[in-house]
């Protein structure tokens, strides 16, 4: 399969780069995560996805 | 997605992705991250530029590299990759600014029919409730889950 055809596929073939394992356990976008948690902590989640918040 | 994507690589757990944006300002390394949130099963989707000089992420910079649709298409592709491995994950995303949140909304709206073939998409309203994503509505965040097939 050519690259152009691959590019049109919705389900991607993911190339693993072990160098990125250096990020494991880290949060790179701390402020974004903090903001997202603040938003969801006060949100009323969709009932079909409802879970008990920690 | 209707737009071409950049090729990207990922760590072995598919929580981090890297690709290079190529545009009018040159080549800019981008990083996409899926972080566990306070609620079990929920992940925050964030992406931004990797500052090669400082060797750190810069999530404030406005790149204007002229390829925002292609960048969004690439990020959307990582959603397929991530949920391919973590099929029950709920992915939440919000922009670092209102402008960016609107950009995300446009990206979803422009590809809504295709996205909804595989995902449930919700918009978070300013009153902190969610509804099924409606094109043209204003949202402060987005929640995406893979449809069960």
N, CA and C atoms of all chains as a GROMACS GRO file, in nm:
protein
  609
    1UNK      N    1   0.083  -0.120   0.000
    1UNK     CA    2   0.000   0.000   0.000
    1UNK      C    3   0.088   0.126   0.000
    2UNK      N    4   0.050   0.223  -0.082
    2UNK     CA    5   0.131   0.344  -0.090
    2UNK      C    6   0.100   0.439   0.027
    3UNK      N    7   0.195   0.529   0.052
    3UNK     CA    8   0.179   0.622   0.163
    3UNK      C    9   0.050   0.703   0.149
    4UNK      N   10   0.019   0.748   0.027
    4UNK     CA   11  -0.102   0.827   0.006
    4UNK      C   12  -0.227   0.749   0.044
    5UNK      N   13  -0.226   0.618   0.011
    5UNK     CA   14  -0.342   0.535   0.045
    5UNK      C   15  -0.351   0.516   0.196
    6UNK      N   16  -0.235   0.493   0.256
    6UNK     CA   17  -0.232   0.479   0.402
    6UNK      C   18  -0.285   0.604   0.470
    7UNK      N   19  -0.249   0.717   0.410
    7UNK     CA   20  -0.287   0.846   0.467
    7UNK      C   21  -0.438   0.865   0.471
    8UNK      N   22  -0.507   0.797   0.381
    8UNK     CA   23  -0.652   0.813   0.374
    8UNK      C   24  -0.725   0.719   0.469
    9UNK      N   25  -0.654   0.625   0.527
    9UNK     CA   26  -0.717   0.529   0.617
    9UNK      C   27  -0.748   0.596   0.751
   10UNK      N   28  -0.868   0.564   0.803
   10UNK     CA   29  -0.904   0.622   0.933
   10UNK      C   30  -0.826   0.556   1.046
   11UNK      N   31  -0.813   0.424   1.036
   11UNK     CA   32  -0.743   0.352   1.141
   11UNK      C   33  -0.593   0.358   1.111
   12UNK      N   34  -0.518   0.428   1.193
   12UNK     CA   35  -0.377   0.449   1.161
   12UNK      C   36  -0.289   0.330   1.195
   13UNK      N   37  -0.184   0.316   1.118
   13UNK     CA   38  -0.077   0.225   1.157
   13UNK      C   39   0.021   0.310   1.236
   14UNK      N   40   0.041   0.274   1.359
   14UNK     CA   41   0.122   0.360   1.446
   14UNK      C   42   0.265   0.309   1.451
   15UNK      N   43   0.355   0.398   1.422
   15UNK     CA   44   0.497   0.364   1.430
   15UNK      C   45   0.545   0.395   1.571
   16UNK      N   46   0.598   0.294   1.636
   16UNK     CA   47   0.644   0.313   1.774
   16UNK      C   48   0.784   0.372   1.776
   17UNK      N   49   0.800   0.472   1.861
   17UNK     CA   50   0.931   0.534   1.880
   17UNK      C   51   0.966   0.520   2.028
   18UNK      N   52   1.058   0.428   2.057
   18UNK     CA   53   1.090   0.400   2.198
   18UNK      C   54   1.148   0.520   2.270
   19UNK      N   55   1.201   0.616   2.195
   19UNK     CA   56   1.252   0.738   2.259
   19UNK      C   57   1.141   0.811   2.336
   20UNK      N   58   1.017   0.794   2.288
   20UNK     CA   59   0.906   0.863   2.354
   20UNK      C   60   0.868   0.799   2.487
   21UNK      N   61   0.923   0.680   2.514
   21UNK     CA   62   0.897   0.618   2.644
   21UNK      C   63   0.955   0.703   2.758
   22UNK      N   64   1.042   0.798   2.723
   22UNK     CA   65   1.099   0.887   2.826
   22UNK      C   66   0.991   0.971   2.892
   23UNK      N   67   0.877   0.987   2.827
   23UNK     CA   68   0.769   1.068   2.883
   23UNK      C   69   0.682   0.988   2.981
   24UNK      N   70   0.702   0.859   2.986
   24UNK     CA   71   0.615   0.773   3.069
   24UNK      C   72   0.611   0.825   3.212
   25UNK      N   73   0.491   0.837   3.264
   25UNK     CA   74   0.474   0.883   3.402
   25UNK      C   75   0.481   1.033   3.418
   26UNK      N   76   0.507   1.104   3.309
   26UNK     CA   77   0.517   1.250   3.317
   26UNK      C   78   0.390   1.315   3.264
   27UNK      N   79   0.366   1.436   3.307
   27UNK     CA   80   0.257   1.516   3.250
   27UNK      C   81   0.323   1.636   3.182
   28UNK      N   82   0.312   1.641   3.051
   28UNK     CA   83   0.378   1.747   2.976
   28UNK      C   84   0.296   1.876   2.976
   29UNK      N   85   0.165   1.860   2.976
   29UNK     CA   86   0.077   1.978   2.969
   29UNK      C   87   0.004   1.991   3.103
   30UNK      N   88   0.080   2.028   3.205
   30UNK     CA   89   0.025   2.029   3.341
   30UNK      C   90  -0.092   2.126   3.356
   31UNK      N   91  -0.076   2.245   3.301
   31UNK     CA   92  -0.182   2.346   3.319
   31UNK      C   93  -0.309   2.306   3.245
   32UNK      N   94  -0.290   2.246   3.127
   32UNK     CA   95  -0.408   2.201   3.052
   32UNK      C   96  -0.480   2.090   3.129
   33UNK      N   97  -0.401   1.999   3.186
   33UNK     CA   98  -0.462   1.890   3.263
   33UNK      C   99  -0.534   1.946   3.385
   34UNK      N  100  -0.473   2.043   3.450
   34UNK     CA  101  -0.535   2.105   3.568
   34UNK      C  102  -0.668   2.171   3.530
   35UNK      N  103  -0.664   2.245   3.419
   35UNK     CA  104  -0.786   2.313   3.373
   35UNK      C  105  -0.895   2.210   3.338
   36UNK      N  106  -0.854   2.104   3.270
   36UNK     CA  107  -0.950   2.001   3.229
   36UNK      C  108  -1.011   1.934   3.352
   37UNK      N  109  -0.927   1.905   3.453
   37UNK     CA  110  -0.980   1.844   3.575
   37UNK      C  111  -1.077   1.937   3.646
   38UNK      N  112  -1.043   2.065   3.648
   38UNK     CA  113  -1.134   2.161   3.713
   38UNK      C  114  -1.269   2.164   3.642
   39UNK      N  115  -1.265   2.161   3.509
   39UNK     CA  116  -1.390   2.164   3.432
   39UNK      C  117  -1.473   2.038   3.459
   40UNK      N  118  -1.407   1.922   3.454
   40UNK     CA  119  -1.484   1.798   3.471
   40UNK      C  120  -1.528   1.776   3.615
   41UNK      N  121  -1.449   1.828   3.710
   41UNK     CA  122  -1.487   1.811   3.851
   41UNK      C  123  -1.620   1.879   3.880
   42UNK      N  124  -1.648   1.988   3.810
   42UNK     CA  125  -1.773   2.059   3.838
   42UNK      C  126  -1.882   2.024   3.735
   43UNK      N  127  -1.847   1.943   3.639
   43UNK     CA  128  -1.941   1.914   3.530
   43UNK      C  129  -2.043   1.808   3.570
   44UNK      N  130  -2.156   1.817   3.506
   44UNK     CA  131  -2.254   1.710   3.516
   44UNK      C  132  -2.233   1.624   3.393
   45UNK      N  133  -2.175   1.506   3.415
   45UNK     CA  134  -2.136   1.422   3.301
   45UNK      C  135  -2.259   1.365   3.230
   46UNK      N  136  -2.245   1.332   3.104
   46UNK     CA  137  -2.357   1.268   3.033
   46UNK      C  138  -2.403   1.145   3.110
   47UNK      N  139  -2.533   1.130   3.131
   47UNK     CA  140  -2.580   1.022   3.219
   47UNK      C  141  -2.537   0.886   3.169
   48UNK      N  142  -2.525   0.871   3.036
   48UNK     CA  143  -2.486   0.739   2.984
   48UNK      C  144  -2.339   0.707   3.011
   49UNK      N  145  -2.263   0.809   3.048
   49UNK     CA  146  -2.122   0.786   3.081
   49UNK      C  147  -2.098   0.802   3.230
   50UNK      N  148  -2.205   0.816   3.304
   50UNK     CA  149  -2.191   0.854   3.444
   50UNK      C  150  -2.108   0.754   3.524
   51UNK      N  151  -2.016   0.807   3.598
   51UNK     CA  152  -1.935   0.727   3.688
   51UNK      C  153  -1.922   0.804   3.818
   52UNK      N  154  -1.887   0.734   3.923
   52UNK     CA  155  -1.863   0.805   4.049
   52UNK      C  156  -1.730   0.876   4.038
   53UNK      N  157  -1.732   1.004   4.074
   53UNK     CA  158  -1.606   1.078   4.074
   53UNK      C  159  -1.523   1.036   4.194
   54UNK      N  160  -1.391   1.039   4.173
   54UNK     CA  161  -1.300   0.999   4.283
   54UNK      C  162  -1.311   1.095   4.400
   55UNK      N  163  -1.098   1.184   0.843
   55UNK     CA  164  -1.087   1.328   0.825
   55UNK      C  165  -1.060   1.359   0.678
   56UNK      N  166  -1.110   1.474   0.635
   56UNK     CA  167  -1.096   1.510   0.495
   56UNK      C  168  -0.953   1.556   0.462
   57UNK      N  169  -0.878   1.590   0.563
   57UNK     CA  170  -0.748   1.652   0.540
   57UNK      C  171  -0.636   1.551   0.556
   58UNK      N  172  -0.528   1.574   0.482
   58UNK     CA  173  -0.412   1.488   0.496
   58UNK      C  174  -0.354   1.502   0.636
   59UNK      N  175  -0.292   1.395   0.681
   59UNK     CA  176  -0.232   1.396   0.813
   59UNK      C  177  -0.081   1.394   0.799
   60UNK      N  178  -0.015   1.435   0.904
   60UNK     CA  179   0.129   1.413   0.912
   60UNK      C  180   0.154   1.272   0.965
   61UNK      N  181   0.265   1.215   0.926
   61UNK     CA  182   0.305   1.089   0.987
   61UNK      C  183   0.349   1.117   1.130
   62UNK      N  184   0.322   1.024   1.218
   62UNK     CA  185   0.362   1.046   1.357
   62UNK      C  186   0.412   0.917   1.419
   63UNK      N  187   0.480   0.932   1.530
   63UNK     CA  188   0.527   0.817   1.606
   63UNK      C  189   0.468   0.824   1.746
   64UNK      N  190   0.471   0.711   1.816
   64UNK     CA  191   0.411   0.706   1.950
   64UNK      C  192   0.498   0.624   2.043
   65UNK      N  193   0.478   0.647   2.173
   65UNK     CA  194   0.546   0.561   2.270
   65UNK      C  195   0.473   0.426   2.273
   66UNK      N  196   0.530   0.331   2.343
   66UNK     CA  197   0.475   0.195   2.339
   66UNK      C  198   0.335   0.185   2.400
   67UNK      N  199   0.303   0.274   2.492
   67UNK     CA  200   0.170   0.269   2.554
   67UNK      C  201   0.069   0.356   2.479
   68UNK      N  202   0.113   0.423   2.376
   68UNK     CA  203   0.028   0.510   2.294
   68UNK      C  204  -0.033   0.626   2.373
   69UNK      N  205   0.041   0.675   2.470
   69UNK     CA  206  -0.003   0.794   2.545
   69UNK      C  207   0.059   0.922   2.490
   70UNK      N  208   0.171   0.909   2.419
   70UNK     CA  209   0.242   1.025   2.366
   70UNK      C  210   0.271   1.006   2.217
   71UNK      N  211   0.254   1.114   2.142
   71UNK     CA  212   0.273   1.110   1.996
   71UNK      C  213   0.356   1.232   1.956
   72UNK      N  214   0.437   1.213   1.856
   72UNK     CA  215   0.517   1.325   1.803
   72UNK      C  216   0.502   1.330   1.652
   73UNK      N  217   0.495   1.451   1.599
   73UNK     CA  218   0.501   1.469   1.454
   73UNK      C  219   0.558   1.607   1.424
   74UNK      N  220   0.590   1.630   1.299
   74UNK     CA  221   0.649   1.757   1.261
   74UNK      C  222   0.555   1.833   1.169
   75UNK      N  223   0.517   1.951   1.212
   75UNK     CA  224   0.437   2.042   1.130
   75UNK      C  225   0.530   2.112   1.032
   76UNK      N  226   0.490   2.112   0.906
   76UNK     CA  227   0.573   2.177   0.803
   76UNK      C  228   0.490   2.285   0.737
   77UNK      N  229   0.531   2.410   0.753
   77UNK     CA  230   0.451   2.519   0.698
   77UNK      C  231   0.533   2.643   0.671
   78UNK      N  232   0.465   2.754   0.670
   78UNK     CA  233   0.529   2.880   0.627
   78UNK      C  234   0.639   2.924   0.723
   79UNK      N  235   0.637   2.874   0.846
   79UNK     CA  236   0.742   2.912   0.941
   79UNK      C  237   0.846   2.802   0.959
   80UNK      N  238   0.838   2.702   0.873
   80UNK     CA  239   0.938   2.596   0.879
   80UNK      C  240   0.885   2.472   0.946
   81UNK      N  241   0.976   2.394   1.005
   81UNK     CA  242   0.940   2.268   1.068
   81UNK      C  243   0.927   2.286   1.219
   82UNK      N  244   0.815   2.242   1.272
   82UNK     CA  245   0.790   2.258   1.416
   82UNK      C  246   0.745   2.124   1.473
   83UNK      N  247   0.820   2.079   1.574
   83UNK     CA  248   0.785   1.951   1.635
   83UNK      C  249   0.664   1.967   1.726
   84UNK      N  250   0.567   1.878   1.709
   84UNK     CA  251   0.444   1.880   1.790
   84UNK      C  252   0.436   1.755   1.875
   85UNK      N  253   0.378   1.772   1.993
   85UNK     CA  254   0.359   1.658   2.083
   85UNK      C  255   0.212   1.651   2.122
   86UNK      N  256   0.158   1.529   2.119
   86UNK     CA  257   0.020   1.503   2.163
   86UNK      C  258   0.028   1.413   2.286
   87UNK      N  259  -0.052   1.447   2.385
   87UNK     CA  260  -0.046   1.371   2.510
   87UNK      C  261  -0.187   1.333   2.557
   88UNK      N  262  -0.202   1.210   2.605
   88UNK     CA  263  -0.325   1.165   2.669
   88UNK      C  264  -0.292   1.138   2.816
   89UNK      N  265  -0.344   1.223   2.905
   89UNK     CA  266  -0.313   1.211   3.048
   89UNK      C  267  -0.434   1.162   3.125
   90UNK      N  268  -0.410   1.075   3.222
   90UNK     CA  269  -0.519   1.030   3.309
   90UNK      C  270  -0.574   1.148   3.388
   91UNK      N  271  -0.706   1.153   3.398
   91UNK     CA  272  -0.770   1.261   3.473
   91UNK      C  273  -0.814   1.211   3.611
   92UNK      N  274  -0.875   1.300   3.687
   92UNK     CA  275  -0.918   1.262   3.822
   92UNK      C  276  -1.027   1.156   3.821
   93UNK      N  277  -1.102   1.150   3.713
   93UNK     CA  278  -1.211   1.053   3.704
   93UNK      C  279  -1.160   0.929   3.631
   94UNK      N  280  -1.183   0.815   3.692
   94UNK     CA  281  -1.136   0.688   3.635
   94UNK      C  282  -1.184   0.671   3.491
   95UNK      N  283  -1.093   0.638   3.403
   95UNK     CA  284  -1.131   0.610   3.264
   95UNK      C  285  -1.133   0.733   3.174
   96UNK      N  286  -1.111   0.849   3.233
   96UNK     CA  287  -1.111   0.974   3.155
   96UNK      C  288  -0.968   1.019   3.129
   97UNK      N  289  -0.944   1.063   3.007
   97UNK     CA  290  -0.810   1.111   2.968
   97UNK      C  291  -0.821   1.250   2.908
   98UNK      N  292  -0.725   1.334   2.941
   98UNK     CA  293  -0.721   1.466   2.880
   98UNK      C  294  -0.632   1.462   2.757
   99UNK      N  295  -0.686   1.511   2.649
   99UNK     CA  296  -0.609   1.522   2.524
   99UNK      C  297  -0.551   1.663   2.517
  100UNK      N  298  -0.420   1.671   2.505
  100UNK     CA  299  -0.354   1.801   2.493
  100UNK      C  300  -0.245   1.791   2.388
  101UNK      N  301  -0.223   1.900   2.318
  101UNK     CA  302  -0.110   1.901   2.224
  101UNK      C  303  -0.054   2.041   2.212
  102UNK      N  304   0.071   2.046   2.169
  102UNK     CA  305   0.137   2.175   2.156
  102UNK      C  306   0.273   2.158   2.093
  103UNK      N  307   0.346   2.268   2.091
  103UNK     CA  308   0.478   2.267   2.028
  103UNK      C  309   0.585   2.220   2.126
  104UNK      N  310   0.682   2.152   2.071
  104UNK     CA  311   0.800   2.117   2.150
  104UNK      C  312   0.907   2.221   2.120
  105UNK      N  313   0.947   2.295   2.222
  105UNK     CA  314   1.048   2.400   2.206
  105UNK      C  315   1.186   2.334   2.208
  106UNK      N  316   1.246   2.321   2.089
  106UNK     CA  317   1.373   2.247   2.080
  106UNK      C  318   1.487   2.321   2.151
  107UNK      N  319   1.478   2.455   2.158
  107UNK     CA  320   1.586   2.530   2.224
  107UNK      C  321   1.581   2.509   2.376
  108UNK      N  322   1.459   2.514   2.430
  108UNK     CA  323   1.445   2.498   2.574
  108UNK      C  324   1.427   2.352   2.614
  109UNK      N  325   1.408   2.265   2.513
  109UNK     CA  326   1.386   2.123   2.538
  109UNK      C  327   1.263   2.102   2.627
  110UNK      N  328   1.157   2.176   2.600
  110UNK     CA  329   1.034   2.161   2.677
  110UNK      C  330   0.913   2.194   2.592
  111UNK      N  331   0.797   2.156   2.643
  111UNK     CA  332   0.671   2.183   2.573
  111UNK      C  333   0.634   2.329   2.589
  112UNK      N  334   0.585   2.387   2.482
  112UNK     CA  335   0.530   2.523   2.490
  112UNK      C  336   0.385   2.515   2.444
  113UNK      N  337   0.294   2.522   2.539
  113UNK     CA  338   0.153   2.508   2.502
  113UNK      C  339   0.082   2.642   2.491
  114UNK      N  340   0.158   2.748   2.499
  114UNK     CA  341   0.098   2.882   2.488
  114UNK      C  342   0.121   2.943   2.349
  115UNK      N  343   0.228   2.899   2.286
  115UNK     CA  344   0.268   2.963   2.162
  115UNK      C  345   0.162   2.944   2.053
  116UNK      N  346   0.141   3.050   1.975
  116UNK     CA  347   0.051   3.043   1.861
  116UNK      C  348   0.140   3.028   1.738
  117UNK      N  349   0.141   2.910   1.680
  117UNK     CA  350   0.240   2.880   1.577
  117UNK      C  351   0.212   2.952   1.446
  118UNK      N  352   0.085   2.951   1.403
  118UNK     CA  353   0.050   3.009   1.273
  118UNK      C  354   0.139   2.956   1.162
  119UNK      N  355   0.148   2.826   1.156
  119UNK     CA  356   0.234   2.766   1.054
  119UNK      C  357   0.155   2.739   0.925
  120UNK      N  358   0.029   2.782   0.925
  120UNK     CA  359  -0.052   2.771   0.803
  120UNK      C  360  -0.104   2.632   0.774
  121UNK      N  361  -0.098   2.543   0.874
  121UNK     CA  362  -0.140   2.404   0.849
  121UNK      C  363  -0.230   2.353   0.961
  122UNK      N  364  -0.309   2.443   1.022
  122UNK     CA  365  -0.384   2.404   1.141
  122UNK      C  366  -0.482   2.290   1.113
  123UNK      N  367  -0.542   2.287   0.993
  123UNK     CA  368  -0.636   2.178   0.962
  123UNK      C  369  -0.563   2.044   0.953
  124UNK      N  370  -0.444   2.049   0.895
  124UNK     CA  371  -0.367   1.925   0.886
  124UNK      C  372  -0.320   1.879   1.024
  125UNK      N  373  -0.284   1.976   1.108
  125UNK     CA  374  -0.244   1.942   1.244
  125UNK      C  375  -0.362   1.880   1.319
  126UNK      N  376  -0.479   1.941   1.306
  126UNK     CA  377  -0.598   1.886   1.373
  126UNK      C  378  -0.631   1.746   1.320
  127UNK      N  379  -0.616   1.727   1.190
  127UNK     CA  380  -0.643   1.594   1.132
  127UNK      C  381  -0.546   1.491   1.189
  128UNK      N  382  -0.423   1.534   1.212
  128UNK     CA  383  -0.323   1.443   1.269
  128UNK      C  384  -0.358   1.409   1.414
  129UNK      N  385  -0.396   1.512   1.489
  129UNK     CA  386  -0.435   1.488   1.628
  129UNK      C  387  -0.557   1.396   1.632
  130UNK      N  388  -0.652   1.419   1.541
  130UNK     CA  389  -0.772   1.333   1.535
  130UNK      C  390  -0.732   1.189   1.506
  131UNK      N  391  -0.632   1.171   1.423
  131UNK     CA  392  -0.587   1.036   1.392
  131UNK      C  393  -0.532   0.967   1.516
  132UNK      N  394  -0.467   1.045   1.604
  132UNK     CA  395  -0.416   0.984   1.728
  132UNK      C  396  -0.530   0.938   1.818
  133UNK      N  397  -0.648   1.002   1.804
  133UNK     CA  398  -0.764   0.957   1.881
  133UNK      C  399  -0.802   0.816   1.839
  134UNK      N  400  -0.796   0.791   1.708
  134UNK     CA  401  -0.821   0.655   1.659
  134UNK      C  402  -0.718   0.558   1.716
  135UNK      N  403  -0.593   0.600   1.713
  135UNK     CA  404  -0.487   0.512   1.762
  135UNK      C  405  -0.504   0.483   1.911
  136UNK      N  406  -0.529   0.589   1.988
  136UNK     CA  407  -0.541   0.574   2.133
  136UNK      C  408  -0.661   0.487   2.170
  137UNK      N  409  -0.775   0.515   2.108
  137UNK     CA  410  -0.896   0.438   2.142
  137UNK      C  411  -0.893   0.299   2.079
  138UNK      N  412  -0.804   0.279   1.983
  138UNK     CA  413  -0.785   0.144   1.932
  138UNK      C  414  -0.726   0.055   2.039
  139UNK      N  415  -0.642   0.113   2.125
  139UNK     CA  416  -0.582   0.037   2.235
  139UNK      C  417  -0.667   0.045   2.362
  140UNK      N  418  -0.723   0.163   2.387
  140UNK     CA  419  -0.803   0.184   2.509
  140UNK      C  420  -0.947   0.215   2.466
  141UNK      N  421  -1.019   0.110   2.432
  141UNK     CA  422  -1.149   0.130   2.367
  141UNK      C  423  -1.254   0.190   2.459
  142UNK      N  424  -1.236   0.177   2.590
  142UNK     CA  425  -1.335   0.233   2.683
  142UNK      C  426  -1.299   0.372   2.732
  143UNK      N  427  -1.189   0.426   2.684
  143UNK     CA  428  -1.143   0.556   2.732
  143UNK      C  429  -1.240   0.667   2.693
  144UNK      N  430  -1.259   0.759   2.785
  144UNK     CA  431  -1.334   0.881   2.755
  144UNK      C  432  -1.232   0.993   2.742
  145UNK      N  433  -1.235   1.060   2.631
  145UNK     CA  434  -1.133   1.161   2.604
  145UNK      C  435  -1.195   1.299   2.614
  146UNK      N  436  -1.134   1.381   2.699
  146UNK     CA  437  -1.181   1.518   2.716
  146UNK      C  438  -1.078   1.613   2.658
  147UNK      N  439  -1.126   1.717   2.591
  147UNK     CA  440  -1.034   1.816   2.534
  147UNK      C  441  -1.093   1.955   2.549
  148UNK      N  442  -1.007   2.048   2.583
  148UNK     CA  443  -1.047   2.188   2.585
  148UNK      C  444  -0.928   2.271   2.539
  149UNK      N  445  -0.954   2.384   2.477
  149UNK     CA  446  -0.844   2.466   2.430
  149UNK      C  447  -0.784   2.548   2.543
  150UNK      N  448  -0.658   2.589   2.526
  150UNK     CA  449  -0.595   2.672   2.628
  150UNK      C  450  -0.652   2.814   2.626
  151UNK      N  451  -0.718   2.849   2.517
  151UNK     CA  452  -0.786   2.979   2.506
  151UNK      C  453  -0.921   2.956   2.439
  152UNK      N  454  -1.007   3.058   2.446
  152UNK     CA  455  -1.138   3.045   2.380
  152UNK      C  456  -1.120   3.028   2.229
  153UNK      N  457  -1.021   3.097   2.174
  153UNK     CA  458  -0.997   3.088   2.030
  153UNK      C  459  -0.962   2.944   1.991
  154UNK      N  460  -0.878   2.882   2.072
  154UNK     CA  461  -0.838   2.744   2.041
  154UNK      C  462  -0.955   2.648   2.059
  155UNK      N  463  -1.036   2.674   2.160
  155UNK     CA  464  -1.153   2.587   2.179
  155UNK      C  465  -1.245   2.598   2.057
  156UNK      N  466  -1.258   2.719   2.004
  156UNK     CA  467  -1.340   2.736   1.883
  156UNK      C  468  -1.277   2.663   1.764
  157UNK      N  469  -1.145   2.664   1.759
  157UNK     CA  470  -1.076   2.592   1.651
  157UNK      C  471  -1.106   2.443   1.659
  158UNK      N  472  -1.102   2.389   1.781
  158UNK     CA  473  -1.135   2.247   1.799
  158UNK      C  474  -1.279   2.223   1.754
  159UNK      N  475  -1.369   2.315   1.792
  159UNK     CA  476  -1.510   2.299   1.755
  159UNK      C  477  -1.525   2.296   1.604
  160UNK      N  478  -1.452   2.385   1.536
  160UNK     CA  479  -1.456   2.387   1.389
  160UNK      C  480  -1.406   2.256   1.332
  161UNK      N  481  -1.297   2.206   1.390
  161UNK     CA  482  -1.240   2.080   1.343
  161UNK      C  483  -1.339   1.965   1.355
  162UNK      N  484  -1.412   1.963   1.468
  162UNK     CA  485  -1.513   1.858   1.487
  162UNK      C  486  -1.629   1.880   1.390
  163UNK      N  487  -1.675   2.005   1.381
  163UNK     CA  488  -1.790   2.036   1.294
  163UNK      C  489  -1.761   1.998   1.149
  164UNK      N  490  -1.642   2.031   1.102
  164UNK     CA  491  -1.608   2.005   0.961
  164UNK      C  492  -1.602   1.856   0.928
  165UNK      N  493  -1.589   1.774   1.030
  165UNK     CA  494  -1.574   1.629   1.008
  165UNK      C  495  -1.676   1.549   1.088
  166UNK      N  496  -1.784   1.615   1.128
  166UNK     CA  497  -1.876   1.554   1.223
  166UNK      C  498  -1.937   1.424   1.173
  167UNK      N  499  -1.980   1.422   1.049
  167UNK     CA  500  -2.045   1.302   0.996
  167UNK      C  501  -1.951   1.181   1.004
  168UNK      N  502  -1.828   1.204   0.964
  168UNK     CA  503  -1.729   1.096   0.966
  168UNK      C  504  -1.694   1.056   1.109
  169UNK      N  505  -1.676   1.156   1.195
  169UNK     CA  506  -1.640   1.127   1.334
  169UNK      C  507  -1.750   1.045   1.402
  170UNK      N  508  -1.876   1.082   1.374
  170UNK     CA  509  -1.988   1.015   1.442
  170UNK      C  510  -2.011   0.872   1.392
  171UNK      N  511  -1.943   0.833   1.286
  171UNK     CA  512  -1.950   0.693   1.245
  171UNK      C  513  -1.882   0.604   1.350
  172UNK      N  514  -1.785   0.659   1.418
  172UNK     CA  515  -1.704   0.577   1.510
  172UNK      C  516  -1.707   0.626   1.654
  173UNK      N  517  -1.750   0.749   1.677
  173UNK     CA  518  -1.741   0.806   1.811
  173UNK      C  519  -1.872   0.873   1.853
  174UNK      N  520  -1.895   0.871   1.986
  174UNK     CA  521  -1.996   0.958   2.045
  174UNK      C  522  -1.925   1.088   2.079
  175UNK      N  523  -1.984   1.200   2.041
  175UNK     CA  524  -1.920   1.330   2.067
  175UNK      C  525  -2.016   1.416   2.148
  176UNK      N  526  -1.965   1.470   2.258
  176UNK     CA  527  -2.044   1.557   2.344
  176UNK      C  528  -1.976   1.693   2.356
  177UNK      N  529  -2.057   1.795   2.373
  177UNK     CA  530  -2.004   1.928   2.399
  177UNK      C  531  -2.038   1.969   2.540
  178UNK      N  532  -1.942   2.031   2.609
  178UNK     CA  533  -1.968   2.082   2.745
  178UNK      C  534  -2.007   2.228   2.735
  179UNK      N  535  -2.124   2.258   2.789
  179UNK     CA  536  -2.176   2.394   2.780
  179UNK      C  537  -2.129   2.477   2.898
  180UNK      N  538  -2.149   2.607   2.890
  180UNK     CA  539  -2.100   2.696   2.995
  180UNK      C  540  -2.171   2.675   3.128
  181UNK      N  541  -2.287   2.605   3.126
  181UNK     CA  542  -2.354   2.574   3.253
  181UNK      C  543  -2.306   2.440   3.310
  182UNK      N  544  -2.196   2.388   3.255
  182UNK     CA  545  -2.129   2.266   3.305
  182UNK      C  546  -2.206   2.137   3.277
  183UNK      N  547  -2.300   2.144   3.186
  183UNK     CA  548  -2.368   2.021   3.144
  183UNK      C  549  -2.317   1.981   3.005
  184UNK      N  550  -2.339   1.854   2.972
  184UNK     CA  551  -2.299   1.804   2.840
  184UNK      C  552  -2.423   1.778   2.756
  185UNK      N  553  -2.405   1.791   2.628
  185UNK     CA  554  -2.509   1.749   2.535
  185UNK      C  555  -2.440   1.685   2.414
  186UNK      N  556  -2.516   1.608   2.338
  186UNK     CA  557  -2.459   1.556   2.213
  186UNK      C  558  -2.416   1.674   2.128
  187UNK      N  559  -2.300   1.665   2.069
  187UNK     CA  560  -2.241   1.777   1.994
  187UNK      C  561  -2.337   1.826   1.886
  188UNK      N  562  -2.361   1.955   1.885
  188UNK     CA  563  -2.444   2.018   1.782
  188UNK      C  564  -2.359   2.121   1.710
  189UNK      N  565  -2.350   2.108   1.579
  189UNK     CA  566  -2.272   2.204   1.500
  189UNK      C  567  -2.326   2.344   1.522
  190UNK      N  568  -2.237   2.438   1.544
  190UNK     CA  569  -2.277   2.578   1.560
  190UNK      C  570  -2.296   2.621   1.703
  191UNK      N  571  -2.304   2.524   1.797
  191UNK     CA  572  -2.319   2.559   1.938
  191UNK      C  573  -2.182   2.595   1.997
  192UNK      N  574  -2.186   2.680   2.099
  192UNK     CA  575  -2.063   2.716   2.169
  192UNK      C  576  -2.037   2.617   2.283
  193UNK      N  577  -1.916   2.569   2.292
  193UNK     CA  578  -1.881   2.476   2.398
  193UNK      C  579  -1.749   2.517   2.463
  194UNK      N  580  -1.734   2.474   2.590
  194UNK     CA  581  -1.607   2.503   2.659
  194UNK      C  582  -1.518   2.379   2.664
  195UNK      N  583  -1.571   2.267   2.623
  195UNK     CA  584  -1.491   2.145   2.618
  195UNK      C  585  -1.564   2.038   2.540
  196UNK      N  586  -1.493   1.931   2.512
  196UNK     CA  587  -1.549   1.823   2.430
  196UNK      C  588  -1.514   1.688   2.490
  197UNK      N  589  -1.608   1.598   2.477
  197UNK     CA  590  -1.588   1.463   2.530
  197UNK      C  591  -1.615   1.364   2.418
  198UNK      N  592  -1.524   1.270   2.401
  198UNK     CA  593  -1.534   1.176   2.289
  198UNK      C  594  -1.515   1.034   2.341
  199UNK      N  595  -1.603   0.946   2.299
  199UNK     CA  596  -1.587   0.804   2.334
  199UNK      C  597  -1.609   0.720   2.208
  200UNK      N  598  -1.540   0.610   2.202
  200UNK     CA  599  -1.554   0.521   2.087
  200UNK      C  600  -1.686   0.447   2.093
  201UNK      N  601  -1.755   0.440   1.982
  201UNK     CA  602  -1.880   0.364   1.978
  201UNK      C  603  -1.851   0.216   1.991
  202UNK      N  604  -1.940   0.146   2.058
  202UNK     CA  605  -1.926   0.000   2.068
  202UNK      C  606  -1.984  -0.061   1.942
  203UNK      N  607  -1.908  -0.148   1.878
  203UNK     CA  608  -1.958  -0.209   1.753
  203UNK      C  609  -1.963  -0.359   1.766
   0.00000   0.00000   0.00000
